[in-house]
Amino acid sequence: MKNTKKPYVPNVGIDYPINEPDKHILDNPPIVDLIIDENYQFVDKTLKFRIKSFLLYIFVFCFVFLLQKVRFGLKIEGTEILRKNKKQFKNGVITISNHVLRWDFLCVLRAIRPKRAFVIVWQHLLRGKDRGVVRTIQGVPLAETKATTLMFMRALDELLAKKKWVHVFPESANWHYFQPIRPFKSGAFSFAYRYKVPILPMAISYREPTGIFKLWCKKHPLLTLKIGEPLFPDFTLDRKAAIDKLLRESHASMCALAGIDNNPYTASFDDFMQQQKSPQITQINTN
């Protein structure tokens, strides 16, 4: 059944480059000159780091989750899916969501609590003002060169071998409070195929501030994060077809979770780029 009520679209005064859906638009200038090469430790396994990460998670669980409810009125829907599919997640899982908030990964952590998760991040974040928190919250920088890809994949091998949860933002870039679901890049779905683990889709949608929230939610909406049913790679298909199918199913699932019936973007980023080359396509309408 289609949604009869249109999703709430907040107007926060951001001029999104809607024809470049993977463009990073946030001002996050580098502060340190961090070199991420084949010698970089993608997953820090030192005792000092593990203690710091544990203490940060305690702070997040005890204080930040409460702050999320107060500041954003954050609601989590679908937690029964986690309980129902507990056996399906025993060997690890790739969680995905739209990327619409500076700390939206913390919303994901609240949804899957008491589980912890690693998160694949843009390398630039580890050079900016949030570098310490991003690293300590278990951020793993995405490989950007051939030299580092092998080390990045080895890190993922180790994490999934230990049945860890890993979060990926398939839209790639963070666009604050953007409403449609942008096209997905294939990384998360290739990981799911390679490691034979499910994709767990989630979507953040928005609510108009009401009641007491009107006092401090004047520049941002209230948030709802909804958890979807897990999706699995189809191993009856060849690798490329299986990854493509999983990507499209995940995109459709997240659109439904966000309450969007007619999403203006294609599911695949590659398809979007091909579409943009067509002389008939000049502008995406997200209204």
ABEGO torsion letter per residue (X at the ends): XBBABBBBBBBAGBBBBAABAABBABBBBBABBBBBBAABBABBABAAAAAAAAAAAAAAAAAAAAAAAAAAGBBBBGAAAAAAAAAAAAAEBBBBBBBABAAAAAAAAAAAOABBBBBBBBAAAAABAAAAAAAAAGBBBBBABAAAAAAAAAAAAAAAAAGBBBBBBAAGBBBBGBABBBBBBAAAAAAAAAAGBBBBBBBBBBBBBBEAAAAABAABBBBBBBBBBBBBBBAABBAAAAAAAAAAAAAAAAAAAAGBABBABBABAAAAAAAAABAABABBBAX
